[in-house]
């Protein structure tokens, strides 16, 4: 992060915005970094009609220690794109970060009811990881297997499933 701080005043806006995104929540209190973070926030605000900007704003709020605002932004992203897997995965990840895996599971299960393969692969994967954390290994393996089967071109899903299989012998 020390290498990025001087770039917070770069003459190119996209560089400053990326520095703001990268350094948000890392504890740098310089006025230049705060300005770059606010420039990143302004860029997100310009595009709040896109799910990506809503998710980015929620991520920024979470990084800056504003979980209530992050949750609100994630709910807005879900309303904006109820047929996209990413808002469900991000919402479940948010709940994991704040210690509410039960709510995270509910969000993933809701998404699984609304979406169809292969869009459900990220939801199965996230649910599998949640079940691993809960030590529900047979159910976790089934979810991880389903993710790998639904989207075989995403090697990460196959790799995680293989590691999970190896861990249980």
QUIHUVEN-V213880 format. One record per residue. N is the residue number from 1. RES is the residue in one letter. PSI is psi in degrees with one decimal (none if undefined). OMEGA is omega in whole degrees, 0 to 359 (* if undefined). D_CENTER is the distance of its C-alpha to the mean C-alpha in Angstrom with 1 decimal. Layout:
n=N res=RES psi=PSI omega=OMEGA d_center=D_CENTER
n=N res=RES psi=PSI omega=OMEGA d_center=D_CENTER
This chain:
n=1 res=X psi=-26.9 omega=180 d_center=21.2
n=2 res=X psi=-30.6 omega=179 d_center=24.9
n=3 res=X psi=-26.5 omega=182 d_center=25.2
n=4 res=X psi=-28.3 omega=186 d_center=22.9
n=5 res=X psi=-45.2 omega=179 d_center=24.6
n=6 res=X psi=-24.6 omega=180 d_center=27.6
n=7 res=X psi=-6.3 omega=179 d_center=25.6
n=8 res=X psi=-17.8 omega=178 d_center=24.5
n=9 res=X psi=19.1 omega=179 d_center=27.8
n=10 res=X psi=145.3 omega=179 d_center=27.9
n=11 res=X psi=-16.4 omega=181 d_center=29.9
n=12 res=X psi=121.0 omega=185 d_center=27.2
n=13 res=X psi=-43.6 omega=183 d_center=24.7
n=14 res=X psi=-31.3 omega=177 d_center=21.9
n=15 res=X psi=-46.8 omega=179 d_center=22.4
n=16 res=X psi=-41.4 omega=180 d_center=22.3
n=17 res=X psi=-44.5 omega=180 d_center=19.2
n=18 res=X psi=-37.1 omega=176 d_center=17.4
n=19 res=X psi=-42.6 omega=178 d_center=18.9
n=20 res=X psi=-43.5 omega=178 d_center=17.8
n=21 res=X psi=-45.9 omega=184 d_center=14.1
n=22 res=X psi=-34.2 omega=185 d_center=14.7
n=23 res=X psi=-5.2 omega=180 d_center=16.9
n=24 res=X psi=126.0 omega=177 d_center=15.2
n=25 res=X psi=2.9 omega=181 d_center=15.5
n=26 res=X psi=1.5 omega=171 d_center=17.5
n=27 res=X psi=3.1 omega=176 d_center=20.7
n=28 res=X psi=126.3 omega=184 d_center=22.7
n=29 res=X psi=13.4 omega=181 d_center=24.9
n=30 res=X psi=150.1 omega=180 d_center=26.9
n=31 res=X psi=-34.8 omega=180 d_center=27.6
n=32 res=X psi=-44.1 omega=180 d_center=26.7
n=33 res=X psi=-42.8 omega=177 d_center=23.1
n=34 res=X psi=-40.0 omega=179 d_center=22.8
n=35 res=X psi=-40.4 omega=179 d_center=24.2
n=36 res=X psi=-38.5 omega=178 d_center=21.7
n=37 res=X psi=-42.5 omega=178 d_center=18.7
n=38 res=X psi=-32.3 omega=176 d_center=20.6
n=39 res=X psi=-38.3 omega=175 d_center=21.1
n=40 res=X psi=-45.8 omega=179 d_center=17.5
n=41 res=X psi=-42.2 omega=180 d_center=17.1
n=42 res=X psi=-39.3 omega=177 d_center=20.1
n=43 res=X psi=-41.4 omega=178 d_center=18.7
n=44 res=X psi=-42.5 omega=180 d_center=15.7
n=45 res=X psi=-33.6 omega=180 d_center=18.4
n=46 res=X psi=-19.1 omega=187 d_center=20.5
n=47 res=X psi=28.7 omega=185 d_center=18.0
n=48 res=X psi=-3.5 omega=174 d_center=16.8
n=49 res=X psi=-4.3 omega=177 d_center=18.2
n=50 res=X psi=143.6 omega=180 d_center=15.3
n=51 res=X psi=-34.2 omega=181 d_center=12.0
n=52 res=X psi=-42.1 omega=179 d_center=10.5
n=53 res=X psi=-40.0 omega=178 d_center=12.3
n=54 res=X psi=-43.9 omega=179 d_center=11.3
n=55 res=X psi=-38.9 omega=177 d_center=7.5
n=56 res=X psi=-40.7 omega=178 d_center=8.8
n=57 res=X psi=-41.3 omega=178 d_center=11.2
n=58 res=X psi=-41.9 omega=178 d_center=9.1
n=59 res=X psi=-41.8 omega=177 d_center=7.3
n=60 res=X psi=-47.0 omega=179 d_center=11.0
n=61 res=X psi=-40.5 omega=180 d_center=12.4
n=62 res=X psi=-44.5 omega=180 d_center=10.6
n=63 res=X psi=-31.3 omega=181 d_center=11.7
n=64 res=X psi=10.2 omega=176 d_center=15.1
n=65 res=X psi=33.3 omega=179 d_center=15.5
n=66 res=X psi=70.8 omega=185 d_center=15.4
n=67 res=X psi=-31.8 omega=180 d_center=13.6
n=68 res=X psi=-44.4 omega=178 d_center=15.8
n=69 res=X psi=-38.3 omega=179 d_center=15.0
n=70 res=X psi=-45.3 omega=180 d_center=11.2
n=71 res=X psi=-42.0 omega=179 d_center=11.9
n=72 res=X psi=-44.0 omega=179 d_center=14.4
n=73 res=X psi=-37.6 omega=178 d_center=12.2
n=74 res=X psi=-38.7 omega=177 d_center=9.7
n=75 res=X psi=-39.2 omega=178 d_center=13.0
n=76 res=X psi=-38.3 omega=178 d_center=14.4
n=77 res=X psi=-39.7 omega=177 d_center=11.7
n=78 res=X psi=-40.3 omega=178 d_center=12.6
n=79 res=X psi=-36.9 omega=182 d_center=16.2
n=80 res=X psi=-35.6 omega=185 d_center=16.0
n=81 res=X psi=67.4 omega=182 d_center=14.6
n=82 res=X psi=-10.5 omega=179 d_center=15.5
n=83 res=X psi=12.2 omega=178 d_center=16.2
n=84 res=X psi=136.2 omega=182 d_center=12.9
n=85 res=X psi=-28.9 omega=189 d_center=10.6
n=86 res=X psi=-41.8 omega=178 d_center=7.2
n=87 res=X psi=-34.8 omega=178 d_center=7.7
n=88 res=X psi=-44.7 omega=180 d_center=8.8
n=89 res=X psi=-43.8 omega=180 d_center=6.2
n=90 res=X psi=-38.9 omega=179 d_center=3.7
n=91 res=X psi=-43.2 omega=178 d_center=7.2
n=92 res=X psi=-39.1 omega=178 d_center=8.3
n=93 res=X psi=-39.3 omega=175 d_center=6.0
n=94 res=X psi=-48.7 omega=180 d_center=7.4
n=95 res=X psi=-36.2 omega=176 d_center=10.7
n=96 res=X psi=-44.7 omega=183 d_center=10.7
n=97 res=X psi=-29.3 omega=180 d_center=10.6
n=98 res=X psi=12.6 omega=175 d_center=13.4
n=99 res=X psi=30.4 omega=181 d_center=15.3
n=100 res=X psi=59.8 omega=182 d_center=15.2
n=101 res=X psi=-27.5 omega=179 d_center=14.5
n=102 res=X psi=-45.5 omega=177 d_center=17.1
n=103 res=X psi=-37.3 omega=178 d_center=15.3
n=104 res=X psi=-41.5 omega=178 d_center=12.2
n=105 res=X psi=-41.8 omega=180 d_center=14.7
n=106 res=X psi=-40.6 omega=180 d_center=16.3
n=107 res=X psi=-44.5 omega=180 d_center=13.3
n=108 res=X psi=-42.0 omega=179 d_center=12.8
n=109 res=X psi=-36.8 omega=176 d_center=16.6
n=110 res=X psi=-44.5 omega=178 d_center=16.8
n=111 res=X psi=-37.8 omega=179 d_center=14.7
n=112 res=X psi=-29.0 omega=177 d_center=17.0
n=113 res=X psi=-29.5 omega=186 d_center=19.9
n=114 res=X psi=-26.7 omega=186 d_center=19.0
n=115 res=X psi=166.5 omega=179 d_center=17.9
n=116 res=X psi=154.3 omega=176 d_center=20.0
n=117 res=X psi=144.6 omega=4 d_center=19.8
n=118 res=X psi=1.3 omega=180 d_center=18.4
n=119 res=X psi=-20.3 omega=180 d_center=15.5
n=120 res=X psi=-12.1 omega=182 d_center=15.4
n=121 res=X psi=-47.5 omega=179 d_center=14.8
n=122 res=X psi=-29.8 omega=179 d_center=11.0
n=123 res=X psi=-43.1 omega=176 d_center=11.8
n=124 res=X psi=-41.8 omega=180 d_center=14.7
n=125 res=X psi=-49.2 omega=180 d_center=13.0
n=126 res=X psi=-40.2 omega=178 d_center=10.5
n=127 res=X psi=-38.3 omega=176 d_center=13.6
n=128 res=X psi=-43.9 omega=179 d_center=15.7
n=129 res=X psi=-39.2 omega=177 d_center=13.8
n=130 res=X psi=-43.7 omega=180 d_center=14.1
n=131 res=X psi=-32.6 omega=174 d_center=17.7
n=132 res=X psi=-44.7 omega=179 d_center=18.3
n=133 res=X psi=-32.1 omega=179 d_center=17.4
n=134 res=X psi=0.5 omega=182 d_center=19.9
n=135 res=X psi=23.8 omega=176 d_center=22.4
n=136 res=X psi=70.8 omega=192 d_center=22.8
n=137 res=X psi=-42.8 omega=179 d_center=23.3
n=138 res=X psi=-43.9 omega=179 d_center=25.2
n=139 res=X psi=-38.0 omega=178 d_center=22.7
n=140 res=X psi=-45.6 omega=180 d_center=19.8
n=141 res=X psi=-39.1 omega=180 d_center=21.8
n=142 res=X psi=-42.6 omega=179 d_center=22.4
n=143 res=X psi=-43.2 omega=180 d_center=18.7
n=144 res=X psi=-37.9 omega=177 d_center=18.0
n=145 res=X psi=-44.8 omega=181 d_center=21.2
n=146 res=X psi=-42.9 omega=179 d_center=20.4
n=147 res=X psi=-46.1 omega=181 d_center=17.1
n=148 res=X psi=-37.0 omega=180 d_center=19.3
n=149 res=X psi=-41.6 omega=183 d_center=22.1
n=150 res=X psi=-31.4 omega=183 d_center=20.3
n=151 res=X psi=68.7 omega=185 d_center=18.7
n=152 res=X psi=-23.1 omega=180 d_center=21.1
n=153 res=X psi=-15.0 omega=175 d_center=20.4
n=154 res=X psi=96.3 omega=186 d_center=17.0
n=155 res=X psi=-24.5 omega=180 d_center=18.6
n=156 res=X psi=-41.1 omega=181 d_center=15.7
n=157 res=X psi=-44.2 omega=178 d_center=16.1
n=158 res=X psi=-39.4 omega=180 d_center=19.8
n=159 res=X psi=-47.1 omega=180 d_center=19.6
n=160 res=X psi=-40.9 omega=178 d_center=17.6
n=161 res=X psi=-42.8 omega=179 d_center=20.0
n=162 res=X psi=-42.7 omega=178 d_center=22.9
n=163 res=X psi=-41.2 omega=179 d_center=22.0
n=164 res=X psi=-43.8 omega=177 d_center=21.7
n=165 res=X psi=-43.2 omega=180 d_center=25.1
n=166 res=X psi=-36.8 omega=183 d_center=26.6
n=167 res=X psi=-21.3 omega=178 d_center=25.6
n=168 res=X psi=6.7 omega=176 d_center=27.6
n=169 res=X psi=none omega=* d_center=30.5
